[in-house]
Amino acid sequence: MKKACVMVAGGAGYIGSHTTVELVEAGYDVVIVDNLSNADISAVEGVRKITGTEIPFEQVDCCDRAAMDRVFSKYRFDAVIHFAAFKAVGESVNKPLEYYRNNLDSLMTVLETMLAHGVPNIVFSSSCTVYGQPDKLPVTESTPRQAATSPYGNTKQMSEDIIRDTAKAHPELHGIALRYFNPIGAHPTALIGELPKGVPQNLVPFITQTAAGIRECLSVFGDDYDTPDGSAVRDYIDVVDLAKAHVVAVARMVEHKSKANYEFFNIGTGRGLSVLELVHAFEKVNKLKLNYKIAPRRAGDIVAIWADTSLAEKELGWKAERSIEETLASAWAWEKHLRGI
Ligand code: UD1
């Protein structure tokens, strides 16, 4: 049987590279498309090394319709996974037009090109940010979305709506949006992982860079929240588990396992961890002391969120498997690999 072929748009990025590995290991043909604006070619090399496969790479901007047409003509795709987007919440507040232009244009160009070439399936990288600060925890897929608090978050909501409406107008199109909670960790080989440019904005890269001596001290943003230890609570999902969720989402569509042509799922662990719990777990599993201090709350942060993942479990047969200890050990192994420690 011919293997299904998947375009991974944004496949040189953090989640895209891990997803490419899992797709190849599950028997899919994969083509990586990335303009390398916020990713490095070394991730493509890492993925090739892990899988022992010369995965094709096309350096193309997803907003470039003519270039996308060429890629869609060169290969015969069965599905697209769309990761190619900007993702820094704070930056999006200062550069809203860049976020709206890039994140929406790339999605619309991908969808238009898919329709023009008869490619029927798309998996989209969405985020738990669409829920804002929910009244009730954990959040299920029926929890209402709230008005976005950043242009980044707004692009996620608008992108979900664009896919839903396009799938409604074109019944041959199927879309699944995966609402990620907080992706962390790295591949167990330490050959791929997160590669933040400049000062990391997210917690785990800041922790690993502090442990490596690149940053002097981690600031824990707030210890006066209404949570058991006062620090904010999130649902930290291992990036390899998250990558596997994309594989099952693709399989669901190419194997026609669902009648709905637009669906969305929470992808988390179902467990909330506070910033301080995460810091202490990192110290314990990696046997080191982290230099950290309590700092004021970060503007725009919510207090707590974690996922109810029962829908993904029931419908996709997916659930997170790696323990937080394995994940935090992998994050540190990746940082050490990067720095030659
Ligand atoms: C945010 C977005 C999420 C997005 C993700 C990726 C929201 C509500 N969430 O997640 O949609 O996918 O970024 O960029 O918009 N922290 C510290 N010190 C640090 C860094 C972080 O204490 O140096 C704390 C934060 O205050 C927060 C937790 O760690 O409580 C996690 O922060 P972070 O990794 O930045 O992710 P989110 O803000 O949860």
Residues whose N, C-alpha, C, O or C-beta is under 5 A from the ligand:
A	BS01	UD1	K87 A88 V89 S127 T129 F181 Q201 N202 L203 V204 F206 S219 V220 F221 A232 R234 V275 R298 D301
